[in-house]
Amino acid sequence: MATSVRLDDSFVEEAQVYAEAARRSVPKQIEHWAEIGRIVEDNADLSYEFIKDALLATAEINAGRTSTYVRRKSTVRNNTVTNV
């Protein structure tokens, strides 16, 4: 559902600068800021970098750009660790 919202001109101009740098549209930049703000309000102890990395990881998963992690077993023989 699209909704029109009145925003201060200086805020939109600042969003435009960030949008161009991130290759987003101004509305998508504002949505991005709103999403990060919502996450920060729900998780005040998380850093911006952590949130950004989590959003990137989620996008990679949604795009199918992941692979299954297979843990290798390690064995110890004669005080030597061998990965199998």
C-alpha positions in Angstrom: 0.0 0.0 0.0 1.5 3.3 -1.1 0.9 6.4 1.1 1.9 10.0 0.5 3.8 11.7 3.3 4.9 15.3 3.5 8.6 15.6 4.3 10.8 18.5 5.0 12.7 19.6 1.8 16.1 19.5 3.5 15.4 15.9 4.6 14.5 14.9 1.1 17.6 16.6 -0.3 19.8 14.8 2.2 18.1 11.5 1.4 18.8 12.2 -2.3 22.6 12.5 -1.6 22.6 9.2 0.2 20.3 7.6 -2.4 22.6 8.5 -5.2 25.6 7.1 -3.3 23.8 3.8 -2.6 22.2 3.7 -6.1 18.7 3.8 -4.7 15.7 6.0 -5.4 14.9 8.6 -2.8 11.8 6.7 -1.6 13.8 3.5 -1.3 16.5 5.4 0.7 13.9 6.7 3.1 12.4 3.1 3.4 15.9 1.9 4.1 16.4 4.4 6.9 13.0 3.6 8.3 13.8 -0.1 8.4 17.1 0.5 10.1 15.4 2.8 12.6 12.8 0.2 13.4 15.4 -2.5 13.9 17.4 -0.2 16.2 14.4 0.6 18.3 13.7 -3.1 18.7 17.4 -4.0 19.3 19.1 -1.0 20.8 22.2 -3.0 21.8 23.1 -3.9 18.2 25.6 -1.8 16.2 24.8 -0.2 12.9 27.4 -2.4 11.3 25.9 -5.6 12.7 22.4 -4.5 11.5 23.8 -3.7 8.0 25.6 -7.1 7.8 22.4 -8.9 9.0 20.3 -7.2 6.3 22.9 -8.1 3.7 23.0 -11.7 4.8 19.2 -11.8 4.7 19.2 -10.4 1.1 21.8 -13.0 0.1 19.7 -15.8 1.5 16.5 -14.5 -0.2 18.5 -14.3 -3.5 19.6 -17.9 -3.2 23.3 -16.9 -2.9 24.2 -19.3 -0.1 25.5 -22.8 0.2 25.1 -25.5 2.8 27.8 -25.5 5.4 29.3 -29.0 6.0 31.4 -29.3 9.1 34.5 -31.3 8.7 35.3 -33.8 11.4 38.6 -33.7 13.1 40.3 -36.6 14.8 43.2 -36.7 17.3 45.8 -39.4 16.9 49.1 -39.3 18.6 48.5 -35.7 19.8 48.0 -34.6 16.1 44.7 -33.1 14.9 43.7 -34.4 11.5 40.7 -32.9 9.6 38.6 -35.5 7.8 
